[in-house]
Amino acid sequence: MNPLDKILNWYISNPIQIQEELAFLTGHFHIDETIDFEFTLDEKVEKFKSYLDSTSINNQEIIRRTLFITRLIKFSLSGRDTEEGWMKTYDRHLAIKNIKIKENGSTQILDNFFETYEERKKVWIETSNSWNEFNKNELTDELISNWYFSNIVAG
């Protein structure tokens, strides 16, 4: 199995909420800018999955996408991967809520964040741990390189 297929399998093994949020988060910085412009989360997820589909691309493109997407996911998980990161996020949201209250603005989105904070924190830390373990076991530079060069020799 090539590295991009492995990433796709990891991605779809996550709960749909994580798939949606990862597609949303990565869409802002993705090479395929159309992912960021999709109007629904379902469309973003499908576009993201199609980017990971190696069916019609060559081995060199598989490596390009693998190297890009591994960094993009790591970047997107940053701040969501530790208790400390979540405490900083909590503090930022609290400061924003206080500003909204002073301005008589709506705090509904922030209130939703605080209501789901513990569960979201738990799920994201688990997802980050899963990603890190997956990378350590399946996507080291050596493993990716070995896959690529073994396919050149065999090809």
C-alpha positions in Angstrom: 0.0 0.0 0.0 1.4 3.4 -0.9 1.8 6.2 1.7 -1.0 8.3 0.4 -3.5 5.3 0.6 -2.3 4.8 4.2 -3.1 8.4 5.0 -6.5 8.1 3.3 -7.3 5.0 5.4 -6.2 6.8 8.6 -8.3 9.8 7.7 -11.5 7.9 7.0 -11.0 5.8 10.2 -11.7 8.9 12.2 -15.1 10.0 13.4 -17.0 12.1 10.8 -16.7 15.1 13.1 -12.9 14.9 13.0 -12.9 14.3 9.2 -15.0 17.4 8.8 -13.0 19.6 11.1 -9.7 18.4 9.6 -10.9 19.1 6.1 -12.1 22.6 7.3 -8.8 23.4 9.1 -6.5 22.2 6.4 -8.6 23.8 3.7 -7.3 27.2 4.6 -3.7 26.3 3.7 -4.2 23.5 1.2 -2.6 23.6 -2.2 -6.0 22.8 -3.7 -7.7 26.0 -2.8 -11.1 24.7 -3.9 -11.3 22.7 -0.7 -11.4 26.0 1.2 -14.2 27.3 -1.0 -16.5 24.3 -0.8 -19.8 25.3 0.8 -20.6 22.3 2.9 -18.5 20.2 5.2 -19.5 17.1 3.2 -18.1 18.7 0.1 -14.9 19.6 1.9 -14.5 16.1 3.2 -15.1 14.6 -0.3 -12.7 17.0 -1.9 -10.0 16.2 0.8 -10.5 12.5 0.3 -10.2 12.8 -3.5 -6.9 14.6 -3.0 -5.7 11.6 -1.0 -6.9 9.2 -3.7 -3.9 7.8 -5.5 -5.8 5.9 -8.2 -4.9 8.2 -11.1 -1.6 9.8 -10.1 2.0 8.6 -10.6 4.5 7.6 -7.8 6.2 11.0 -7.8 2.9 12.8 -7.2 2.1 10.3 -4.5 5.3 11.3 -2.7 4.7 15.0 -3.2 1.2 14.8 -1.8 2.3 12.5 1.1 5.0 15.0 2.1 2.7 17.9 1.8 -0.3 16.4 3.6 1.7 15.0 6.5 3.1 18.5 7.3 -0.3 20.1 6.7 -2.1 17.7 9.1 0.7 18.2 11.7 0.3 21.9 11.4 -3.5 21.7 11.7 -3.3 19.6 14.9 -0.9 22.0 16.5 -2.5 23.5 19.6 -5.1 20.8 19.6 -2.6 18.1 20.7 -1.9 18.9 24.3 -3.6 20.0 27.5 -1.5 23.1 27.4 -2.7 24.0 23.9 -6.3 23.5 24.9 -5.8 25.7 28.0 -4.5 28.5 25.7 -7.4 28.1 23.4 -9.8 28.2 26.4 -8.2 31.4 27.6 -8.4 33.0 24.2 -12.1 32.1 23.8 -12.8 33.4 27.3 -11.2 36.7 26.4 -13.2 37.0 23.2 -16.4 36.2 25.1 -15.7 39.0 27.6 -15.2 41.4 24.7 -18.5 40.2 23.1 -20.3 40.7 26.4 -19.0 44.2 26.8 -20.1 45.0 23.2 -23.5 43.4 23.7 -22.6 40.9 21.0 -23.7 37.3 20.5 -21.7 34.7 22.5 -23.6 31.7 21.2 -20.7 30.2 19.2 -18.4 30.8 22.2 -20.9 29.3 24.6 -21.1 26.2 22.4 -17.3 25.9 22.6 -17.4 26.0 26.4 -20.2 23.4 26.5 -18.3 20.9 24.4 -14.8 21.9 25.5 -14.0 18.8 27.6 -15.2 16.3 25.0 -13.6 18.2 22.1 -10.3 18.4 23.9 -10.4 14.7 24.6 -11.2 13.7 21.0 -8.6 16.1 19.5 -5.8 14.9 21.8 -6.7 11.3 21.0 -6.7 12.1 17.3 -3.3 13.9 17.6 -1.9 10.9 19.4 -3.3 8.6 16.8 -1.7 10.7 14.0 1.7 10.8 15.8 1.6 7.0 16.3 0.6 6.4 12.7 3.4 8.6 11.5 6.0 6.9 13.7 4.9 3.5 12.5 3.9 4.1 8.9 5.2 7.4 7.5 8.8 7.8 8.5 11.0 9.4 5.8 12.7 6.0 5.5 9.5 4.1 4.9 8.3 6.6 2.3 11.6 6.6 0.6 11.8 2.8 0.6 8.3 2.6 -1.0 9.2 5.1 -3.7 12.5 3.6 -4.7 11.3 0.0 -4.5 8.6 1.0 -7.0 11.2 2.6 -9.3 13.3 -0.6 -9.3 10.2 -2.8 -9.8 8.6 -0.5 -12.3 
